[in-house]
C-alpha cells in the first residue's frame, strides 16, 4: 500500500515500460474509471464519457493515427528536445523524453488497453472563449484514473498528439459530433519494480505569494 504522497509523486508517464504482452483485465480498468468518477465536475454536470478500446483492429487504427501525428511532431521545430536544446540543464532529460515519445509512437497500437476520456457537450461545436471551466470538468477525472491505475500496478501515459487528427479518430470510435476527445491514455501493466519522483524545477522558481 502506498501513502497518498507516494502515489502522487510516483505516478509517472509510462512509455517504454508498458508491458505489451500481458493482458489487462477489463474489470481492473472499470475499477479505475469508477474511482475517476469521484473527481470534481463543474456544477456536478458529469458530462464525461469513457471509451475503453481493447479490440486489436481498433487499437491498430488508433495507433496508426497517433504514430502519424507523433512523428510529425518530432520532426517539427516544436518537439520538446529541440525546444530545450540550448538549455544545458534540461536538454538531456528532454532528449530522453523525445526518445520515449518516439518509442510509444510505434507501439501505441500494441498497448493492451487504450482509454479515451471524452466530454459530451450540448452542441456539436465547443463554446467560444475561455474553456478552462469546460475541460476542468473532465481533466481532473483523467488524472484520477491514472492515479487509480498506478495504485493497482498499471502504467499509463497522458497523450494528446492524436488530436491533430481528432476527426479521423472519432470516425474510428464512432463518436457523435457533440462528444469531444480529451486524451488517449495507453494503459498496461508496467515492467520493472516501481517509480520514483521525477526531477522538477525548484519550488522557489515557480512559487509566487500574493502577487507576481
KOLNU-320151 format. One record per atom (N, C-alpha, C): residue number from 1; atom name; z, x, y. Coordinates in Angstrom, 1 decimal, decimal comma. Layout:
R   num   atomo        Z        X        Y
R   NUM      CA        Z        X        Y
...
//
This chain:
R   num   atomo        Z        X        Y
R     1       N      0,0      0,8     -1,2
R     1      CA      0,0      0,0      0,0
R     1       C      0,0      0,9      1,2
R     2       N     -0,9      0,6      2,2
R     2      CA     -1,0      1,3      3,4
R     2       C     -0,1      0,6      4,5
R     3       N      0,4      1,4      5,4
R     3      CA      1,1      0,8      6,5
R     3       C      0,0      0,3      7,5
R     4       N      0,3     -0,7      8,4
R     4      CA     -0,7     -1,1      9,3
R     4       C     -1,3      0,0     10,1
R     5       N     -0,5      1,0     10,5
R     5      CA     -1,0      2,1     11,3
R     5       C     -2,0      2,9     10,5
R     6       N     -1,7      3,2      9,2
R     6      CA     -2,6      3,9      8,4
R     6       C     -3,9      3,2      8,2
R     7       N     -3,8      1,9      7,9
R     7      CA     -5,0      1,1      7,8
R     7       C     -5,9      1,2      9,0
R     8       N     -5,3      1,0     10,2
R     8      CA     -6,1      1,0     11,4
R     8       C     -6,7      2,4     11,7
R     9       N     -6,0      3,4     11,3
R     9      CA     -6,5      4,8     11,7
R     9       C     -7,4      5,5     10,6
R    10       N     -7,5      4,8      9,5
R    10      CA     -8,3      5,5      8,4
R    10       C     -9,4      4,6      7,9
R    11       N     -9,7      3,5      8,6
R    11      CA    -10,9      2,7      8,3
R    11       C    -12,1      3,3      9,0
R    12       N    -12,9      3,9      8,2
R    12      CA    -14,0      4,7      8,8
R    12       C    -15,3      4,0      8,5
R    13       N    -16,3      4,4      9,2
R    13      CA    -17,7      4,0      8,9
R    13       C    -18,1      4,9      7,7
R    14       N    -18,5      4,3      6,6
R    14      CA    -18,8      5,0      5,4
R    14       C    -20,3      4,9      5,1
R    15       N    -20,9      6,1      5,0
R    15      CA    -22,3      6,1      4,7
R    15       C    -22,6      6,9      3,4
R    16       N    -22,3      8,2      3,4
R    16      CA    -22,7      9,0      2,3
R    16       C    -21,7      8,8      1,1
R    17       N    -20,6      8,1      1,3
R    17      CA    -19,6      8,0      0,2
R    17       C    -19,6      6,5     -0,4
R    18       N    -20,6      5,7     -0,1
R    18      CA    -20,7      4,4     -0,7
R    18       C    -21,2      4,6     -2,1
R    19       N    -20,5      4,0     -3,1
R    19      CA    -20,8      4,0     -4,5
R    19       C    -22,0      3,0     -4,7
R    20       N    -23,2      3,5     -4,9
R    20      CA    -24,4      2,7     -5,1
R    20       C    -24,5      2,1     -6,5
R    21       N    -23,7      2,6     -7,4
R    21      CA    -23,9      2,2     -8,8
R    21       C    -22,8      1,2     -9,3
R    22       N    -21,7      1,2     -8,6
R    22      CA    -20,6      0,3     -9,1
R    22       C    -20,7     -1,1     -8,5
R    23       N    -20,8     -2,1     -9,3
R    23      CA    -20,9     -3,5     -8,8
R    23       C    -19,6     -3,9     -8,0
R    24       N    -19,8     -4,7     -7,0
R    24      CA    -18,7     -5,2     -6,3
R    24       C    -18,5     -6,7     -6,6
R    25       N    -17,3     -7,1     -7,1
R    25      CA    -17,1     -8,5     -7,5
R    25       C    -17,2     -9,4     -6,2
R    26       N    -18,0    -10,4     -6,3
R    26      CA    -18,2    -11,3     -5,2
R    26       C    -16,8    -11,9     -4,7
R    27       N    -15,9    -12,1     -5,6
R    27      CA    -14,6    -12,7     -5,2
R    27       C    -13,8    -11,7     -4,3
R    28       N    -14,1    -10,4     -4,5
R    28      CA    -13,4     -9,4     -3,6
R    28       C    -14,0     -9,5     -2,2
R    29       N    -15,3     -9,7     -2,1
R    29      CA    -15,9     -9,9     -0,8
R    29       C    -15,5    -11,2     -0,1
R    30       N    -15,4    -12,2     -0,9
R    30      CA    -14,9    -13,5     -0,4
R    30       C    -13,5    -13,4      0,1
R    31       N    -12,7    -12,6     -0,6
R    31      CA    -11,3    -12,4     -0,1
R    31       C    -11,3    -11,8      1,3
R    32       N    -12,1    -10,8      1,5
R    32      CA    -12,1    -10,1      2,7
R    32       C    -12,6    -11,0      3,9
R    33       N    -13,6    -11,8      3,6
R    33      CA    -14,1    -12,8      4,6
R    33       C    -13,0    -13,8      4,9
R    34       N    -12,3    -14,2      3,9
R    34      CA    -11,2    -15,2      4,1
R    34       C    -10,1    -14,6      5,0
R    35       N     -9,8    -13,3      4,9
R    35      CA     -8,9    -12,6      5,8
R    35       C     -9,5    -12,6      7,2
R    36       N    -10,8    -12,3      7,3
R    36      CA    -11,5    -12,2      8,6
R    36       C    -11,5    -13,5      9,4
R    37       N    -11,4    -14,6      8,6
R    37      CA    -11,4    -15,9      9,3
R    37       C    -10,1    -16,2     10,1
R    38       N     -9,2    -15,4     10,0
R    38      CA     -7,9    -15,5     10,8
R    38       C     -8,1    -14,8     12,1
R    39       N     -9,2    -14,2     12,4
R    39      CA     -9,4    -13,5     13,7
R    39       C     -9,5    -14,5     14,8
R    40       N     -9,3    -14,0     16,1
R    40      CA     -9,4    -14,9     17,2
R    40       C    -10,8    -15,4     17,4
R    41       N    -10,9    -16,6     18,0
R    41      CA    -12,2    -17,2     18,3
R    41       C    -12,1    -18,0     19,6
R    42       N    -13,0    -17,7     20,5
R    42      CA    -12,9    -18,4     21,8
R    42       C    -12,8    -19,9     21,7
R    43       N    -11,7    -20,5     22,3
R    43      CA    -11,4    -21,9     22,3
R    43       C    -11,3    -22,4     20,8
R    44       N    -11,1    -21,5     19,9
R    44      CA    -11,0    -21,9     18,5
R    44       C    -12,2    -22,6     18,0
R    45       N    -13,4    -22,1     18,5
R    45      CA    -14,6    -22,8     18,0
R    45       C    -15,1    -22,4     16,6
R    46       N    -14,7    -21,2     16,2
R    46      CA    -15,0    -20,7     14,9
R    46       C    -16,5    -20,9     14,5
R    47       N    -17,4    -20,4     15,4
R    47      CA    -18,8    -20,6     15,2
R    47       C    -19,4    -19,5     14,3
R    48       N    -18,6    -18,8     13,6
R    48      CA    -19,1    -17,7     12,8
R    48       C    -19,7    -18,3     11,5
R    49       N    -20,7    -17,5     11,0
R    49      CA    -21,3    -17,8      9,7
R    49       C    -21,5    -16,4      9,0
R    50       N    -21,4    -16,4      7,7
R    50      CA    -21,4    -15,1      7,0
R    50       C    -22,4    -15,2      5,8
R    51       N    -23,3    -14,3      5,8
R    51      CA    -24,3    -14,2      4,7
R    51       C    -23,9    -13,0      3,9
R    52       N    -23,7    -13,2      2,6
R    52      CA    -23,4    -12,1      1,6
R    52       C    -24,6    -11,9      0,7
R    53       N    -25,3    -10,8      0,8
R    53      CA    -26,5    -10,6      0,1
R    53       C    -26,3     -9,6     -1,1
R    54       N    -26,5    -10,1     -2,3
R    54      CA    -26,4     -9,3     -3,5
R    54       C    -27,7     -9,2     -4,3
R    55       N    -28,6    -10,1     -4,1
R    55      CA    -29,9    -10,1     -4,8
R    55       C    -30,7     -8,9     -4,5
R    56       N    -31,2     -8,2     -5,5
R    56      CA    -31,8     -6,9     -5,4
R    56       C    -33,1     -7,0     -4,4
R    57       N    -33,9     -8,0     -4,6
R    57      CA    -35,1     -8,1     -3,7
R    57       C    -34,7     -8,4     -2,3
R    58       N    -33,7     -9,2     -2,0
R    58      CA    -33,2     -9,5     -0,7
R    58       C    -32,7     -8,2      0,0
R    59       N    -31,9     -7,4     -0,8
R    59      CA    -31,3     -6,2     -0,3
R    59       C    -32,4     -5,2      0,0
R    60       N    -33,4     -5,1     -0,9
R    60      CA    -34,5     -4,2     -0,6
R    60       C    -35,3     -4,5      0,6
R    61       N    -35,5     -5,8      0,9
R    61      CA    -36,2     -6,3      2,1
R    61       C    -35,4     -5,9      3,3
R    62       N    -34,1     -6,2      3,3
R    62      CA    -33,3     -5,8      4,5
R    62       C    -33,2     -4,3      4,6
R    63       N    -33,1     -3,6      3,5
R    63      CA    -33,1     -2,2      3,6
R    63       C    -34,3     -1,6      4,2
R    64       N    -35,5     -2,2      3,9
R    64      CA    -36,7     -1,7      4,5
R    64       C    -36,8     -1,9      6,0
R    65       N    -36,3     -3,0      6,4
R    65      CA    -36,2     -3,3      7,9
R    65       C    -35,3     -2,3      8,6
R    66       N    -34,1     -2,1      8,0
R    66      CA    -33,1     -1,2      8,5
R    66       C    -33,7      0,2      8,6
R    67       N    -34,3      0,7      7,5
R    67      CA    -34,8      2,0      7,4
R    67       C    -35,9      2,3      8,5
R    68       N    -36,8      1,3      8,7
R    68      CA    -37,8      1,5      9,7
R    68       C    -37,1      1,6     11,1
R    69       N    -36,2      0,7     11,4
R    69      CA    -35,6      0,8     12,7
R    69       C    -34,7      2,0     12,9
R    70       N    -34,1      2,5     11,8
R    70      CA    -33,2      3,6     11,9
R    70       C    -34,0      4,9     12,1
R    71       N    -35,1      5,1     11,4
R    71      CA    -35,9      6,3     11,6
R    71       C    -36,5      6,3     12,9
R    72       N    -36,9      5,2     13,5
R    72      CA    -37,5      5,1     14,8
R    72       C    -36,4      5,6     15,8
R    73       N    -35,2      5,1     15,6
R    73      CA    -34,1      5,5     16,5
R    73       C    -33,8      7,0     16,4
R    74       N    -33,8      7,6     15,2
R    74      CA    -33,5      9,0     15,0
R    74       C    -34,6      9,9     15,6
R    75       N    -35,8      9,4     15,6
R    75      CA    -37,0     10,1     16,2
R    75       C    -37,1     10,0     17,7
R    76       N    -36,3      9,1     18,3
R    76      CA    -36,4      8,8     19,7
R    76       C    -35,5      9,8     20,4
R    77       N    -35,5      9,8     21,7
R    77      CA    -34,6     10,6     22,5
R    77       C    -33,2     10,1     22,7
R    78       N    -32,9      8,9     22,1
R    78      CA    -31,7      8,3     22,2
R    78       C    -30,7      8,5     21,1
R    79       N    -31,1      9,2     20,1
R    79      CA    -30,3      9,5     18,9
R    79       C    -29,0     10,2     19,3
R    80       N    -27,9      9,9     18,7
R    80      CA    -26,6     10,5     19,1
R    80       C    -26,6     12,0     19,1
R    81       N    -27,2     12,6     18,1
R    81      CA    -27,2     14,1     18,0
R    81       C    -27,9     14,7     19,2
R    82       N    -29,0     14,1     19,7
R    82      CA    -29,7     14,6     20,8
R    82       C    -29,0     14,3     22,1
R    83       N    -28,3     13,2     22,2
R    83      CA    -27,6     12,9     23,4
R    83       C    -26,5     13,9     23,7
R    84       N    -25,9     14,4     22,7
R    84      CA    -24,8     15,4     22,9
R    84       C    -25,2     16,8     22,5
R    85       N    -26,5     17,1     22,5
R    85      CA    -26,9     18,4     22,1
R    85       C    -26,5     19,5     23,1
R    86       N    -26,2     19,1     24,3
R    86      CA    -25,8     20,1     25,3
R    86       C    -24,3     20,1     25,5
R    87       N    -23,6     19,4     24,7
R    87      CA    -22,1     19,4     24,8
R    87       C    -21,6     20,1     23,6
R    88       N    -21,2     21,4     23,7
R    88      CA    -20,8     22,2     22,6
R    88       C    -19,6     21,6     21,8
R    89       N    -18,8     20,8     22,4
R    89      CA    -17,6     20,3     21,7
R    89       C    -18,0     19,1     20,9
R    90       N    -19,0     18,3     21,2
R    90      CA    -19,3     17,1     20,5
R    90       C    -20,6     17,2     19,6
R    91       N    -21,5     18,1     20,0
R    91      CA    -22,8     18,2     19,3
R    91       C    -22,7     18,3     17,8
R    92       N    -21,9     19,2     17,3
R    92      CA    -21,8     19,4     15,8
R    92       C    -21,4     18,1     15,1
R    93       N    -20,4     17,4     15,6
R    93      CA    -20,0     16,2     15,0
R    93       C    -21,1     15,2     15,0
R    94       N    -21,7     15,0     16,2
R    94      CA    -22,8     14,0     16,3
R    94       C    -24,0     14,4     15,4
R    95       N    -24,2     15,7     15,2
R    95      CA    -25,3     16,0     14,3
R    95       C    -25,0     15,6     12,9
R    96       N    -23,8     15,8     12,5
R    96      CA    -23,3     15,3     11,2
R    96       C    -23,5     13,8     11,1
R    97       N    -23,1     13,1     12,1
R    97      CA    -23,3     11,7     12,2
R    97       C    -24,8     11,3     12,0
R    98       N    -25,6     12,0     12,7
R    98      CA    -27,1     11,8     12,6
R    98       C    -27,6     12,0     11,1
R    99       N    -27,0     13,0     10,4
R    99      CA    -27,4     13,2      9,1
R    99       C    -27,0     12,1      8,2
R   100       N    -25,8     11,6      8,4
R   100      CA    -25,3     10,5      7,5
R   100       C    -26,0      9,2      7,9
R   101       N    -26,4      9,0      9,1
R   101      CA    -27,2      7,8      9,5
R   101       C    -28,6      7,9      8,8
R   102       N    -29,2      9,0      8,8
R   102      CA    -30,5      9,2      8,1
R   102       C    -30,3      8,9      6,6
R   103       N    -29,2      9,3      6,0
R   103      CA    -29,0      9,1      4,6
R   103       C    -28,9      7,6      4,3
R   104       N    -28,1      6,9      5,1
R   104      CA    -27,9      5,5      4,9
R   104       C    -29,2      4,7      5,2
R   105       N    -30,1      5,2      6,1
R   105      CA    -31,4      4,6      6,3
R   105       C    -32,2      4,5      5,1
R   106       N    -32,1      5,5      4,2
R   106      CA    -32,9      5,5      3,0
R   106       C    -32,2      4,8      1,8
R   107       N    -30,9      4,5      2,0
R   107      CA    -30,1      3,9      0,9
R   107       C    -29,6      2,5      1,1
R   108       N    -29,8      2,0      2,3
R   108      CA    -29,3      0,7      2,6
R   108       C    -29,7     -0,4      1,6
R   109       N    -30,9     -0,4      1,2
R   109      CA    -31,3     -1,4      0,2
R   109       C    -30,7     -1,3     -1,2
R   110       N    -30,1     -0,1     -1,4
R   110      CA    -29,4      0,1     -2,7
R   110       C    -27,9     -0,2     -2,7
R   111       N    -27,4     -0,5     -1,5
R   111      CA    -25,9     -0,8     -1,5
R   111       C    -25,7     -2,1     -2,2
R   112       N    -24,7     -2,2     -3,0
R   112      CA    -24,5     -3,4     -3,8
R   112       C    -24,3     -4,7     -3,1
R   113       N    -23,7     -4,7     -1,9
R   113      CA    -23,5     -5,9     -1,1
R   113       C    -23,8     -5,6      0,4
R   114       N    -24,6     -6,5      1,0
R   114      CA    -24,8     -6,4      2,4
R   114       C    -24,3     -7,7      3,0
R   115       N    -23,4     -7,5      4,0
R   115      CA    -22,8     -8,6      4,7
R   115       C    -23,4     -8,7      6,1
R   116       N    -23,9     -9,9      6,5
R   116      CA    -24,4    -10,2      7,8
R   116       C    -23,6    -11,2      8,5
R   117       N    -22,7    -10,8      9,4
R   117      CA    -22,0    -11,8     10,2
R   117       C    -22,9    -12,4     11,3
R   118       N    -22,8    -13,7     11,5
R   118      CA    -23,7    -14,4     12,4
R   118       C    -22,9    -15,3     13,3
R   119       N    -23,5    -15,6     14,5
R   119      CA    -22,9    -16,6     15,4
R   119       C    -23,8    -17,7     15,6
R   120       N    -23,3    -18,9     15,3
R   120      CA    -24,1    -20,2     15,5
R   120       C    -23,9    -20,7     16,9
R   121       N    -25,0    -21,0     17,6
R   121      CA    -24,9    -21,5     18,9
R   121       C    -25,5    -22,9     19,0
R   122       N    -25,3    -23,5     20,2
R   122      CA    -25,7    -24,9     20,3
R   122       C    -27,2    -25,0     20,4
R   123       N    -27,9    -24,0     21,0
R   123      CA    -29,3    -24,0     21,1
R   123       C    -29,9    -22,7     20,5
R   124       N    -31,3    -22,7     20,5
R   124      CA    -31,9    -21,5     19,9
R   124       C    -31,8    -20,3     20,7
R   125       N    -31,7    -20,4     22,0
R   125      CA    -31,6    -19,3     22,9
R   125       C    -30,1    -18,9     23,3
R   126       N    -29,8    -17,7     23,3
R   126      CA    -28,5    -17,3     23,7
R   126       C    -28,3    -17,5     25,2
R   127       N    -27,1    -17,9     25,7
R   127      CA    -26,9    -18,2     27,1
R   127       C    -27,2    -16,9     28,0
R   128       N    -27,7    -17,1     29,2
R   128      CA    -27,9    -16,0     30,1
R   128       C    -26,6    -15,6     30,7
R   129       N    -26,6    -14,4     31,3
R   129      CA    -25,4    -13,9     31,9
R   129       C    -24,4    -13,1     31,0
R   130       N    -23,2    -13,0     31,4
R   130      CA    -22,2    -12,3     30,6
R   130       C    -21,9    -13,0     29,3
R   131       N    -22,2    -12,2     28,2
R   131      CA    -22,0    -12,8     26,9
R   131       C    -20,7    -12,2     26,2
R   132       N    -19,9    -11,5     26,9
R   132      CA    -18,7    -10,9     26,3
R   132       C    -17,9    -11,9     25,6
R   133       N    -17,6    -13,1     26,2
R   133      CA    -16,8    -14,1     25,6
R   133       C    -17,4    -14,7     24,3
R   134       N    -18,8    -14,8     24,4
R   134      CA    -19,5    -15,3     23,2
R   134       C    -19,4    -14,4     22,0
R   135       N    -19,7    -13,2     22,1
R   135      CA    -19,6    -12,3     21,0
R   135       C    -18,2    -11,9     20,6
R   136       N    -17,3    -12,0     21,6
R   136      CA    -15,9    -11,8     21,3
R   136       C    -15,3    -12,8     20,3
R   137       N    -16,1    -13,9     20,1
R   137      CA    -15,7    -14,9     19,2
R   137       C    -16,1    -14,6     17,7
R   138       N    -16,8    -13,5     17,6
R   138      CA    -17,2    -13,1     16,2
R   138       C    -16,8    -11,6     15,9
R   139       N    -17,0    -10,7     16,8
R   139      CA    -16,8     -9,3     16,5
R   139       C    -15,4     -8,9     16,0
R   140       N    -14,3     -9,5     16,6
R   140      CA    -13,0     -9,2     16,0
R   140       C    -12,9     -9,6     14,5
R   141       N    -13,6    -10,7     14,2
R   141      CA    -13,6    -11,1     12,7
R   141       C    -14,3    -10,1     11,9
R   142       N    -15,4     -9,5     12,4
R   142      CA    -16,2     -8,5     11,7
R   142       C    -15,3     -7,3     11,4
R   143       N    -14,5     -6,9     12,4
R   143      CA    -13,6     -5,7     12,3
R   143       C    -12,5     -6,1     11,3
R   144       N    -12,0     -7,3     11,3
R   144      CA    -11,0     -7,7     10,3
R   144       C    -11,6     -7,7      8,9
R   145       N    -12,8     -8,0      8,8
R   145      CA    -13,5     -7,9      7,4
R   145       C    -13,5     -6,5      7,0
R   146       N    -13,8     -5,6      7,9
R   146      CA    -13,9     -4,1      7,5
R   146       C    -12,5     -3,6      7,2
R   147       N    -11,5     -4,0      7,9
R   147      CA    -10,1     -3,6      7,6
R   147       C     -9,7     -4,2      6,2
R   148       N    -10,0     -5,4      6,0
R   148      CA     -9,6     -6,1      4,7
R   148       C    -10,3     -5,3      3,6
R   149       N    -11,6     -5,0      3,8
R   149      CA    -12,3     -4,2      2,8
R   149       C    -11,7     -2,9      2,5
R   150       N    -11,3     -2,2      3,5
R   150      CA    -10,6     -0,9      3,3
R   150       C     -9,3     -1,1      2,5
R   151       N     -8,6     -2,2      2,7
R   151      CA     -7,3     -2,4      2,0
R   151       C     -7,5     -2,6      0,6
R   152       N     -8,7     -3,0      0,1
R   152      CA     -9,0     -3,2     -1,3
R   152       C    -10,0     -2,2     -1,8
R   153       N    -10,0     -1,0     -1,2
R   153      CA    -10,7      0,2     -1,6
R   153       C    -12,2      0,0     -1,5
R   154       N    -12,7     -0,8     -0,6
R   154      CA    -14,1     -0,9     -0,3
R   154       C    -14,4     -0,2      0,9
R   155       N    -15,6      0,4      1,0
R   155      CA    -16,1      1,1      2,2
R   155       C    -17,1      0,3      2,9
R   156       N    -17,2      0,4      4,2
R   156      CA    -18,1     -0,4      5,0
R   156       C    -18,7      0,5      6,1
R   157       N    -19,7      0,0      6,8
R   157      CA    -20,2      0,7      7,9
R   157       C    -20,7     -0,4      8,9
R   158       N    -20,4     -0,2     10,2
R   158      CA    -20,9     -1,1     11,2
R   158       C    -22,2     -0,6     11,6
R   159       N    -23,3     -1,4     11,3
R   159      CA    -24,6     -1,0     11,7
R   159       C    -25,3     -2,2     12,5
R   160       N    -26,1     -1,9     13,4
R   160      CA    -26,8     -2,9     14,2
R   160       C    -28,3     -2,6     14,4
R   161       N    -28,8     -1,4     13,9
R   161      CA    -30,1     -1,0     14,3
R   161       C    -31,2     -1,9     13,8
R   162       N    -30,9     -2,7     12,7
R   162      CA    -31,9     -3,6     12,2
R   162       C    -32,3     -4,7     13,2
R   163       N    -31,4     -4,9     14,2
R   163      CA    -31,6     -6,0     15,1
R   163       C    -32,8     -5,7     16,0
R   164       N    -33,3     -4,5     16,0
R   164      CA    -34,6     -4,3     16,7
R   164       C    -35,7     -5,2     16,1
R   165       N    -35,5     -5,5     14,8
R   165      CA    -36,4     -6,4     14,1
R   165       C    -35,7     -7,7     13,6
R   166       N    -34,9     -8,2     14,5
R   166      CA    -34,0     -9,3     14,1
R   166       C    -34,7    -10,5     13,5
R   167       N    -35,9    -10,8     14,1
R   167      CA    -36,6    -12,0     13,6
R   167       C    -37,1    -11,8     12,2
R   168       N    -37,6    -10,5     11,9
R   168      CA    -38,0    -10,3     10,5
R   168       C    -36,8    -10,4      9,5
R   169       N    -35,7     -9,9      9,9
R   169      CA    -34,5    -10,1      9,1
R   169       C    -34,1    -11,6      8,9
R   170       N    -34,3    -12,3     10,0
R   170      CA    -33,9    -13,7     10,0
R   170       C    -34,8    -14,5      9,0
R   171       N    -36,1    -14,1      9,0
R   171      CA    -37,0    -14,7      8,0
R   171       C    -36,7    -14,4      6,6
R   172       N    -36,3    -13,1      6,3
R   172      CA    -35,8    -12,8      5,0
R   172       C    -34,6    -13,6      4,6
R   173       N    -33,7    -13,9      5,5
R   173      CA    -32,5    -14,6      5,2
R   173       C    -32,6    -16,1      5,4
R   174       N    -33,7    -16,6      5,9
R   174      CA    -33,9    -18,0      6,1
R   174       C    -33,0    -18,6      7,1
R   175       N    -32,7    -17,8      8,2
R   175      CA    -31,8    -18,3      9,2
R   175       C    -32,4    -19,3     10,1
R   176       N    -31,7    -20,3     10,5
R   176      CA    -32,1    -21,2     11,6
R   176       C    -32,2    -20,5     12,9
R   177       N    -33,0    -21,0     13,8
R   177      CA    -33,2    -20,3     15,1
R   177       C    -31,9    -20,2     15,9
R   178       N    -31,0    -21,1     15,7
R   178      CA    -29,7    -21,0     16,5
R   178       C    -28,6    -20,2     15,8
R   179       N    -29,0    -19,5     14,8
R   179      CA    -28,0    -18,6     14,2
R   179       C    -28,4    -17,1     14,4
R   180       N    -27,5    -16,4     15,1
R   180      CA    -27,9    -15,1     15,6
R   180       C    -27,1    -14,0     14,9
R   181       N    -27,7    -13,0     14,4
R   181      CA    -27,1    -11,9     13,6
R   181       C    -26,3    -11,0     14,6
R   182       N    -25,2    -10,5     14,2
R   182      CA    -24,4     -9,6     15,0
R   182       C    -24,4     -8,1     14,4
R   183       N    -24,5     -8,0     13,1
R   183      CA    -24,5     -6,7     12,5
R   183       C    -25,0     -6,8     11,0
R   184       N    -25,1     -5,6     10,4
R   184      CA    -25,4     -5,5      9,0
R   184       C    -24,4     -4,6      8,4
R   185       N    -23,5     -5,1      7,6
R   185      CA    -22,4     -4,3      7,1
R   185       C    -22,6     -4,0      5,6
R   186       N    -23,0     -2,8      5,3
R   186      CA    -23,1     -2,4      3,8
R   186       C    -21,7     -2,3      3,3
R   187       N    -21,5     -2,8      2,1
R   187      CA    -20,2     -2,9      1,5
R   187       C    -20,2     -2,5      0,0
R   188       N    -19,4     -1,5     -0,3
R   188      CA    -19,3     -1,0     -1,7
R   188       C    -18,0     -0,3     -1,9
R   189       N    -17,7      0,0     -3,1
R   189      CA    -16,6      0,9     -3,4
R   189       C    -17,0      2,3     -2,9
R   190       N    -16,0      3,0     -2,5
R   190      CA    -16,3      4,4     -1,9
R   190       C    -15,9      5,4     -3,0
R   191       N    -16,6      6,6     -2,9
R   191      CA    -16,3      7,7     -3,7
R   191       C    -15,3      8,6     -3,1
R   192       N    -14,6      9,4     -3,8
R   192      CA    -13,6     10,3     -3,3
R   192       C    -12,3      9,6     -3,3
R   193       N    -11,3     10,2     -2,6
R   193      CA     -9,9      9,7     -2,7
R   193       C     -9,6      8,8     -1,5
R   194       N     -9,7      9,3     -0,3
R   194      CA     -9,3      8,4      0,8
R   194       C     -9,9      8,9      2,1
R   195       N     -9,5      8,5      3,2
R   195      CA    -10,0      8,9      4,5
R   195       C     -8,8      9,3      5,4
R   196       N     -9,2     10,0      6,5
R   196      CA     -8,1     10,5      7,4
R   196       C     -8,6     10,0      8,8
R   197       N     -7,6     10,1      9,8
R   197      CA     -8,0      9,7     11,1
R   197       C     -9,1     10,7     11,6
R   198       N    -10,0     10,1     12,4
R   198      CA    -11,1     10,9     13,0
R   198       C    -10,8     11,5     14,3
R   199       N    -11,5     12,6     14,7
R   199      CA    -11,3     13,2     16,0
R   199       C    -11,7     12,2     17,1
R   200       N    -10,9     12,1     18,1
R   200      CA    -11,2     11,2     19,2
R   200       C    -10,9     12,0     20,5
R   201       N    -11,4     11,5     21,6
R   201      CA    -11,1     12,1     22,9
R   201       C     -9,6     11,9     23,2
R   202       N     -9,0     12,9     23,9
R   202      CA     -7,6     12,8     24,2
R   202       C     -7,3     11,5     25,0
R   203       N     -6,2     10,9     24,8
R   203      CA     -5,8      9,7     25,5
R   203       C     -5,9      9,9     27,0
R   204       N     -5,5     11,0     27,5
R   204      CA     -5,4     11,3     28,9
R   204       C     -6,8     11,2     29,5
R   205       N     -7,9     11,4     28,7
R   205      CA     -9,2     11,3     29,3
R   205       C     -9,8      9,9     29,4
R   206       N     -9,1      9,0     28,7
R   206      CA     -9,7      7,6     28,7
R   206       C     -8,7      6,6     29,2
R   207       N     -7,5      6,9     29,5
R   207      CA     -6,4      6,0     29,9
R   207       C     -6,3      6,0     31,5
R   208       N     -6,3      4,7     32,0
R   208      CA     -6,1      4,5     33,4
R   208       C     -5,0      3,5     33,6
R   209       N     -4,0      3,7     34,4
R   209      CA     -2,9      2,8     34,6
R   209       C     -3,0      2,2     36,0
R   210       N     -3,0      1,0     36,1
R   210      CA     -3,0      0,2     37,3
R   210       C     -4,4      0,2     38,0
R   211       N     -5,0      1,3     38,1
R   211      CA     -6,4      1,4     38,7
R   211       C     -7,0      2,7     38,3
R   212       N     -8,4      2,8     38,5
R   212      CA     -9,2      3,9     38,0
R   212       C     -8,6      5,2     38,6
//
